[in-house]
Amino acid sequence: MLKLLQLNRLLLPIVASVSASVQGAPDVEFNGFITQGYTHTSDNSFYVDSESGSWDFREVAGNASWRLTDHLLLTGQLMSRRAGEVDDGDLTVDYGLLDYRVYEGRRGSFGISVGRIKNPFGFYNKTRDVAFTRPSAVLPQSLYFDKARNLELSSDGFRLYGRYLFDHGALESELVIGEPRKDLNVEYAYLNNNWDGFFHDSSGYLWRTEYSVSDYSFVIAATVGGFKLDFDGPENPDPLTGEPGDGRVEIDLTAFSMQYNWKRWSLTGEYFQQDIAWGSLGGAYALIPESTTESFYLQLDHRLTSDVTLFLRRDMLYLDKDDRDGSRTAALFGKPAHTQFAFDWTLGLGWKPNKNWLLRAEWHKVEGTGWLAAQENPNDQEKVEDWDMLTLQATYRF
């Protein structure tokens, strides 16, 4: 694994330099996008001071792919994402990989990729930052956590993938093994604080399999995976604060996705379960050493015209399925019960005035604060259980 990670660190700068220098070559494609958002909440913070209206959401990316041979592809994307206190806008390598198509025939294909690879999770994770491919301005936060997006987003490692064509459909499968990305946001999301310590080593895998009928009117997918995050805590943690020591957070996840598509309608549902074990950290985590997060959503889309889409979504999250109303957590830690769940009704409208522009507007009616970022809402007692959010986004792609 060490040699593989060293290869990744050598490969990623090459991807970036190739993307910048060979735009004019005949086998090179270059694309990008810019997204600007506006958020206004009745209470709580979603992208800094959203109660007063916030423009503090921006995504800028450029990607390039260079087909070296019929079977060998070099591709990568540089991205800057500004999202309140969650993302600071620094330029990062979103993905960068070398892909080799080992076999391609009439009935199927398979290959291998190495580098920084987008994690195959659910329907939308691999393209979650590309507004034209996601179903809404804000993805269902019960599954696609923005507050811990880097852990879900990509891994430095390798990917095996394959596709087989049946007479009336196709089966696709991919396995990613490597080191998931982690940052302070992951610490906030899984430890609920910025403790005196940090995640250092990590490993993980994700295996996703999808079946779709030939006209894509029905799609079903399953994802399983796991992450192990080693935490380097202080030598003498403070027992009065519940501070953790050295230990490991172990995460096992399962997701099921299903979609029906008709001429003007689409019905999409996804279910997600995440088993988290953090008892080895000690401190406050010894009180509840294990828990299971459960979430799901159902979304109905209606294509009013070829350019205008209306959708309605119900999104539900329980941070601990054995403590659905949050009463146990409230008794143990003094947190408001509503910090342990979130139920979101979303009504949204999308309009593509032309092939380069996408405009979206969404209204969220939320009960609970389970998916709010702790770094933007540090005081649990000040969080408001019932709140509304308006989101506007404009995207230009090139």
ABEGO torsion letter per residue (X at the ends): XAAAAAAAAAAAAAAAAAAAAAAABAABBBBBBBBBBBBBBABEBBGEBAAAEBAABBBBBBBBBBBABAABBBBBBBBBBBBEAABAGBBBBABBBBBBBABBBAAEBBBBBBEBBBBBBEAAAAAAABAAABABABBBAAABBAAAAAAAABBBEBBBBBBBBBAABBBBBBBBBEBBBBBAAAAAAAAGBBBBEBBABBBBBBBBBBBBBAAGABBBBBBBBBBBBBBBBBABBBAAAGBBBBEBBBBBBBBBBBBBBBAABBBBBBBBBBBBBAAAAEEAAAABABBBBBBBBBBBBBBABAABBBBBBBBBBBABAABAAGAAAAAAAGBBAAAABBBBBBBBBBBBABAABBBBBBBBBBBEAAABBAAABABAAABBABBBBBBBBBBBBX
